[in-house]
Amino acid sequence: KKLQLVGITCLLIASKYEETIPPKLGEFAYVCHDACTRKDIVDFEETMLNALAYRVTIPSSYTFLLRYLKAATVESKVADAQKIKELSSFILDGTLTNYNLLQYLPSQLAAGAVYIARRTVLFDDDTLDKKKNTVLWTPTLFEYTAYTEKDIIPIARAILTEKVASSKLKNLQAVNRKYTSSQCGNVAK
């Protein structure tokens, strides 16, 4: 009975965190065939969250990406800002399946993705010259990330190296397929 209470309480906490519309408490009690009452579940939820000190998640690279994109696109034209967002997401999603990039913090991977995207969008492809008055790693980005451009360049290079290596693997193409759609800006084409 206690194990069932632990399991159903974990499902309740996870659903509150992940679901837009979590199941009702009564549905959890019903699923365990009324072996646990609503009061049992609520009381154990409090016990469990207190034991975890309410730390039920860690910041992911995507959390950092959202924050960094605010700083990365504040001075950009709307079209450039959208392209930076789409490309950053593509690059960061590609890091998720790569074991060799686990040595970097989620915040570093997000910063590297933003750096690569800004470098790609804000530099002219033919001459590799900066577009007019463009600073690649702005003071605002430094303020938001606490990383200098010098800190990020080796990480960005590692991400690109792994991206090239993984692009040759036939079984890891889901991210590329996702980002070749118009919904994701066709950035993988």
Residue frames as qw, qx, qy, qz and C-alpha x, y, z in Angstrom:
[[0.000, 0.885, 0.465, 0.000, 0.00, 0.00, 0.00],
 [0.310, -0.796, 0.096, 0.511, 2.84, 2.41, 0.86],
 [0.409, -0.137, 0.591, 0.681, 4.60, 1.74, -2.41],
 [0.196, 0.625, 0.663, 0.363, 1.40, 2.46, -4.28],
 [0.162, -0.926, -0.255, 0.227, 1.06, 5.72, -2.31],
 [0.392, -0.546, 0.345, 0.655, 4.63, 6.71, -3.26],
 [0.350, 0.160, 0.695, 0.607, 4.00, 5.94, -6.93],
 [0.087, 0.770, 0.594, 0.216, 0.66, 7.73, -7.17],
 [0.251, -0.881, -0.096, 0.389, 2.05, 10.76, -5.32],
 [0.400, -0.334, 0.478, 0.707, 5.01, 10.93, -7.72],
 [0.247, 0.442, 0.698, 0.507, 2.58, 10.84, -10.63],
 [0.081, -0.896, -0.428, 0.084, 0.56, 13.65, -9.05],
 [0.326, -0.742, 0.148, 0.566, 3.63, 15.85, -8.57],
 [0.374, -0.087, 0.627, 0.677, 4.91, 15.12, -12.09],
 [0.181, 0.620, 0.680, 0.346, 1.53, 15.84, -13.63],
 [0.141, -0.918, -0.254, 0.271, 1.25, 19.15, -11.79],
 [0.342, -0.611, 0.347, 0.624, 4.66, 20.10, -13.10],
 [0.270, -0.104, 0.730, 0.619, 4.40, 18.82, -16.67],
 [0.150, 0.522, 0.795, 0.270, 0.75, 18.86, -17.69],
 [0.080, -0.282, -0.140, -0.946, -1.16, 21.95, -18.76],
 [0.682, -0.328, -0.009, -0.653, -4.30, 20.46, -17.28],
 [0.068, 0.271, -0.933, 0.228, -3.28, 17.84, -14.70],
 [0.490, -0.340, -0.768, -0.233, -5.66, 15.04, -13.75],
 [0.492, -0.638, 0.067, -0.588, -7.88, 15.66, -10.76],
 [0.182, -0.440, 0.782, -0.402, -6.92, 14.26, -7.38],
 [0.785, 0.032, 0.409, -0.465, -9.93, 11.94, -7.41],
 [0.816, 0.474, -0.283, -0.171, -8.67, 10.33, -10.61],
 [0.259, 0.530, -0.762, 0.267, -5.44, 9.37, -8.86],
 [0.475, -0.194, 0.689, -0.513, -7.37, 7.83, -5.98],
 [0.856, 0.275, 0.117, -0.422, -9.54, 5.95, -8.47],
 [0.609, 0.563, -0.556, -0.054, -6.53, 4.58, -10.39],
 [0.141, 0.337, -0.864, 0.345, -5.21, 2.89, -7.27],
 [0.531, -0.334, -0.737, -0.251, -8.65, 1.36, -6.64],
 [0.463, -0.750, -0.025, -0.472, -9.19, 3.53, -3.56],
 [0.818, -0.159, -0.382, 0.400, -6.24, 1.90, -1.77],
 [0.342, -0.111, -0.208, 0.909, -5.16, 5.49, -1.06],
 [0.049, 0.834, 0.520, -0.177, -7.55, 8.25, -0.09],
 [0.300, 0.833, 0.086, 0.456, -7.34, 11.79, -1.39],
 [0.418, -0.880, 0.183, -0.129, -6.14, 12.88, 2.05],
 [0.856, -0.276, 0.303, 0.314, -3.41, 10.21, 2.04],
 [0.664, 0.466, 0.246, 0.531, -2.17, 11.43, -1.34],
 [0.046, 0.911, 0.006, 0.411, -2.21, 15.12, -0.37],
 [0.619, -0.754, 0.221, 0.002, -0.49, 14.45, 2.96],
 [0.840, -0.129, 0.335, 0.407, 2.19, 12.32, 1.32],
 [0.496, 0.716, 0.158, 0.465, 2.66, 14.92, -1.42],
 [0.205, -0.936, 0.154, -0.241, 3.57, 17.45, 1.25],
 [0.782, -0.501, 0.339, 0.151, 5.91, 14.96, 2.93],
 [0.809, 0.244, 0.311, 0.435, 7.61, 14.14, -0.36],
 [0.323, 0.830, 0.067, 0.449, 8.02, 17.76, -1.45],
 [0.419, -0.870, 0.232, -0.116, 9.44, 18.70, 1.95],
 [0.850, -0.271, 0.356, 0.278, 11.91, 15.81, 1.71],
 [0.662, 0.417, 0.303, 0.544, 12.98, 17.11, -1.71],
 [0.231, -0.505, -0.104, 0.825, 13.09, 20.69, -0.40],
 [0.472, 0.749, 0.288, -0.365, 10.70, 21.45, -3.30],
 [0.038, 0.607, -0.609, -0.510, 13.54, 20.88, -5.77],
 [0.778, 0.256, 0.555, -0.145, 11.74, 18.86, -8.41],
 [0.714, 0.660, 0.141, 0.186, 13.67, 20.05, -11.45],
 [0.518, -0.437, 0.217, 0.703, 16.99, 21.39, -12.61],
 [0.338, 0.774, -0.096, -0.527, 17.51, 24.08, -15.21],
 [0.810, 0.238, 0.458, 0.277, 17.97, 22.54, -18.62],
 [0.373, -0.104, 0.365, 0.847, 19.89, 23.96, -21.54],
 [0.037, 0.600, 0.609, 0.518, 16.53, 25.01, -23.00],
 [0.331, -0.845, -0.360, 0.219, 15.79, 27.10, -19.88],
 [0.418, -0.524, 0.175, 0.721, 19.07, 28.92, -20.39],
 [0.306, 0.233, 0.592, 0.708, 18.44, 29.26, -24.12],
 [0.047, -0.808, -0.548, -0.212, 15.17, 31.11, -23.55],
 [0.370, -0.834, -0.098, 0.398, 16.90, 33.54, -21.23],
 [0.455, -0.340, 0.393, 0.723, 19.88, 34.08, -23.53],
 [0.299, 0.463, 0.635, 0.541, 17.73, 34.60, -26.60],
 [0.092, -0.926, -0.352, 0.098, 16.13, 37.61, -24.96],
 [0.337, -0.758, 0.232, 0.508, 19.56, 39.20, -24.76],
 [0.490, -0.082, 0.644, 0.582, 20.71, 37.89, -28.14],
 [0.239, 0.523, 0.665, 0.477, 17.83, 39.32, -30.13],
 [0.113, -0.782, -0.391, 0.473, 17.15, 42.61, -28.37],
 [0.043, -0.675, 0.240, 0.697, 19.17, 44.62, -30.89],
 [0.277, -0.001, 0.819, 0.503, 18.38, 42.54, -33.98],
 [0.442, 0.077, -0.327, -0.832, 15.92, 43.15, -36.76],
 [0.778, -0.028, 0.343, -0.526, 12.75, 41.07, -36.45],
 [0.883, 0.361, -0.256, -0.156, 13.70, 38.72, -39.30],
 [0.396, 0.502, -0.690, 0.338, 17.19, 38.21, -37.90],
 [0.393, -0.340, 0.609, -0.599, 15.82, 37.69, -34.38],
 [0.896, 0.071, 0.149, -0.413, 13.45, 34.95, -35.58],
 [0.790, 0.443, -0.421, 0.051, 16.20, 33.23, -37.54],
 [0.100, 0.515, -0.704, 0.478, 18.53, 33.38, -34.50],
 [0.642, -0.212, 0.480, -0.558, 15.84, 31.80, -32.31],
 [0.937, 0.226, -0.021, -0.264, 15.11, 29.00, -34.78],
 [0.650, 0.524, -0.513, 0.201, 18.76, 28.26, -35.50],
 [0.141, -0.503, 0.672, -0.526, 19.72, 28.33, -31.81],
 [0.798, -0.108, 0.365, -0.467, 16.96, 25.84, -31.03],
 [0.895, 0.379, -0.221, -0.088, 18.10, 23.57, -33.88],
 [0.401, 0.568, -0.625, 0.355, 21.70, 23.64, -32.72],
 [0.344, -0.402, 0.630, -0.568, 20.81, 23.06, -29.08],
 [0.906, 0.030, 0.162, -0.390, 18.43, 20.20, -29.88],
 [0.792, 0.456, -0.403, 0.052, 21.29, 18.56, -31.77],
 [0.090, 0.556, -0.696, 0.446, 23.43, 18.55, -28.62],
 [0.730, -0.306, 0.305, -0.530, 20.92, 16.42, -26.71],
 [0.992, 0.098, 0.005, -0.084, 21.95, 13.17, -28.37],
 [0.594, 0.616, -0.410, 0.318, 25.67, 13.76, -28.12],
 [0.838, -0.444, -0.218, 0.231, 27.61, 12.05, -25.37],
 [0.636, 0.145, -0.100, 0.751, 30.81, 14.04, -26.00],
 [0.016, -0.586, -0.042, -0.809, 29.08, 17.31, -25.11],
 [0.661, -0.622, -0.416, -0.055, 28.11, 16.15, -21.61],
 [0.614, -0.125, -0.271, 0.731, 31.30, 17.74, -20.31],
 [0.046, 0.280, 0.048, 0.958, 29.70, 21.16, -20.76],
 [0.140, 0.328, 0.632, -0.688, 27.13, 22.78, -18.50],
 [0.288, 0.662, 0.686, 0.095, 23.62, 23.34, -19.88],
 [0.020, 0.920, 0.098, -0.379, 24.25, 27.08, -19.72],
 [0.254, -0.527, 0.566, 0.582, 27.43, 26.70, -21.79],
 [0.343, 0.245, 0.825, 0.376, 25.68, 24.66, -24.47],
 [0.185, 0.841, 0.499, -0.095, 22.89, 27.25, -24.68],
 [0.096, -0.852, 0.174, 0.484, 25.42, 30.08, -24.95],
 [0.341, -0.257, 0.728, 0.536, 27.33, 28.15, -27.61],
 [0.334, 0.519, 0.759, 0.208, 24.15, 27.62, -29.62],
 [0.093, 0.933, 0.245, -0.248, 23.32, 31.33, -29.44],
 [0.246, -0.676, 0.424, 0.550, 26.86, 32.24, -30.47],
 [0.368, 0.033, 0.798, 0.477, 26.77, 29.93, -33.51],
 [0.255, 0.717, 0.645, 0.070, 23.34, 31.20, -34.54],
 [0.012, -0.928, -0.039, 0.371, 24.34, 34.85, -34.21],
 [0.315, -0.485, 0.590, 0.563, 27.56, 34.17, -36.12],
 [0.361, 0.264, 0.814, 0.371, 25.60, 32.47, -38.90],
 [0.167, 0.813, 0.556, 0.034, 22.82, 35.04, -39.18],
 [0.105, -0.952, -0.046, 0.285, 24.75, 38.24, -38.51],
 [0.320, -0.511, 0.553, 0.575, 27.72, 37.58, -40.81],
 [0.623, 0.573, -0.227, -0.482, 27.62, 37.77, -44.58],
 [0.943, -0.007, 0.331, 0.014, 28.03, 34.26, -46.00],
 [0.758, 0.603, -0.018, 0.247, 30.24, 35.22, -48.92],
 [0.332, 0.713, -0.343, 0.514, 32.78, 37.48, -47.30],
 [0.667, -0.374, -0.543, 0.347, 32.40, 36.49, -43.65],
 [0.129, 0.278, -0.182, 0.934, 32.24, 40.18, -42.90],
 [0.005, 0.433, 0.699, -0.570, 30.06, 41.46, -40.12],
 [0.085, 0.758, 0.527, 0.375, 26.87, 43.13, -41.15],
 [0.116, 0.636, -0.076, 0.759, 26.93, 46.84, -40.47],
 [0.265, -0.544, 0.388, -0.696, 27.58, 47.75, -36.80],
 [0.897, -0.243, -0.292, -0.229, 27.23, 44.16, -35.58],
 [0.141, -0.560, 0.740, -0.345, 28.84, 42.99, -32.37],
 [0.606, 0.011, -0.773, -0.189, 28.77, 39.22, -32.10],
 [0.552, -0.405, -0.664, 0.299, 28.86, 38.84, -28.30],
 [0.077, -0.748, -0.091, -0.652, 27.29, 41.95, -26.81],
 [0.001, 0.295, -0.612, 0.734, 27.69, 43.36, -23.30],
 [0.709, -0.159, 0.107, -0.679, 24.05, 42.38, -22.77],
 [0.897, 0.089, -0.420, -0.103, 24.85, 38.76, -23.64],
 [0.428, 0.285, -0.661, 0.547, 27.79, 38.82, -21.25],
 [0.324, -0.279, 0.408, -0.807, 25.52, 40.22, -18.53],
 [0.845, -0.068, -0.044, -0.528, 22.89, 37.51, -19.10],
 [0.927, 0.144, -0.345, 0.012, 25.31, 34.60, -19.51],
 [0.535, -0.770, 0.339, 0.075, 28.36, 35.61, -17.46],
 [0.816, 0.022, 0.402, 0.414, 30.43, 34.16, -20.32],
 [0.028, 0.708, -0.319, -0.630, 32.83, 36.10, -22.50],
 [0.753, 0.556, -0.207, -0.285, 33.17, 35.46, -26.21],
 [0.223, 0.573, -0.783, 0.093, 36.55, 33.90, -25.44],
 [0.454, -0.145, 0.788, -0.390, 34.81, 31.45, -23.06],
 [0.745, 0.362, 0.352, -0.437, 32.19, 30.47, -25.64],
 [0.477, 0.635, -0.491, -0.358, 34.29, 30.00, -28.79],
 [0.044, 0.312, -0.949, -0.007, 35.79, 26.60, -27.77],
 [0.450, 0.230, 0.759, -0.410, 32.33, 25.34, -26.78],
 [0.602, 0.608, 0.027, -0.517, 30.84, 26.53, -30.06],
 [0.324, 0.549, -0.725, -0.261, 33.63, 24.75, -31.94],
 [0.181, -0.101, 0.961, -0.182, 32.97, 21.53, -30.00],
 [0.567, 0.420, 0.500, -0.502, 29.25, 21.77, -30.80],
 [0.561, 0.648, -0.261, -0.444, 29.96, 22.27, -34.49],
 [0.115, 0.435, -0.888, -0.098, 32.48, 19.42, -34.56],
 [0.318, 0.102, 0.900, -0.281, 29.94, 17.06, -33.01],
 [0.580, 0.543, 0.229, -0.562, 27.19, 18.35, -35.31],
 [0.447, 0.582, -0.567, -0.373, 29.28, 17.48, -38.37],
 [0.007, 0.242, -0.968, 0.060, 30.12, 14.03, -36.97],
 [0.394, 0.259, 0.777, -0.418, 26.50, 13.22, -36.05],
 [0.540, 0.530, -0.069, -0.650, 25.17, 14.44, -39.41],
 [0.338, 0.389, -0.803, -0.300, 26.80, 11.37, -40.97],
 [0.151, 0.039, 0.948, -0.278, 24.85, 8.98, -38.73],
 [0.300, -0.238, -0.660, -0.646, 21.66, 7.79, -40.40],
 [0.425, -0.485, -0.762, 0.060, 19.90, 6.89, -37.14],
 [0.262, -0.527, -0.381, 0.713, 20.14, 10.38, -35.61],
 [0.138, 0.229, 0.434, 0.860, 18.19, 12.40, -38.14],
 [0.136, -0.708, -0.691, 0.053, 15.04, 13.28, -36.15],
 [0.199, -0.695, -0.136, 0.678, 16.31, 16.75, -35.20],
 [0.128, -0.199, 0.515, 0.824, 17.23, 17.49, -38.82],
 [0.033, -0.441, -0.806, -0.394, 13.82, 16.33, -40.03],
 [0.167, -0.751, -0.538, 0.345, 12.07, 18.47, -37.41],
 [0.150, -0.707, 0.030, 0.691, 13.97, 21.61, -38.41],
 [0.166, 0.011, 0.650, 0.741, 13.50, 21.15, -42.16],
 [0.043, 0.676, 0.732, 0.067, 9.80, 21.92, -41.65],
 [0.080, 0.607, 0.162, 0.774, 8.44, 25.40, -42.27],
 [0.573, -0.760, -0.268, -0.149, 7.11, 25.45, -38.68],
 [0.718, -0.546, 0.049, 0.430, 10.71, 25.46, -37.47],
 [0.054, 0.894, -0.193, -0.400, 11.94, 27.93, -40.07],
 [0.875, 0.472, -0.042, 0.096, 13.58, 25.41, -42.44],
 [0.160, -0.889, 0.430, 0.007, 16.87, 26.08, -40.66],
 [0.711, -0.297, 0.621, 0.143, 18.19, 22.53, -41.18],
 [0.774, 0.582, 0.241, 0.068, 18.10, 22.81, -45.00]]
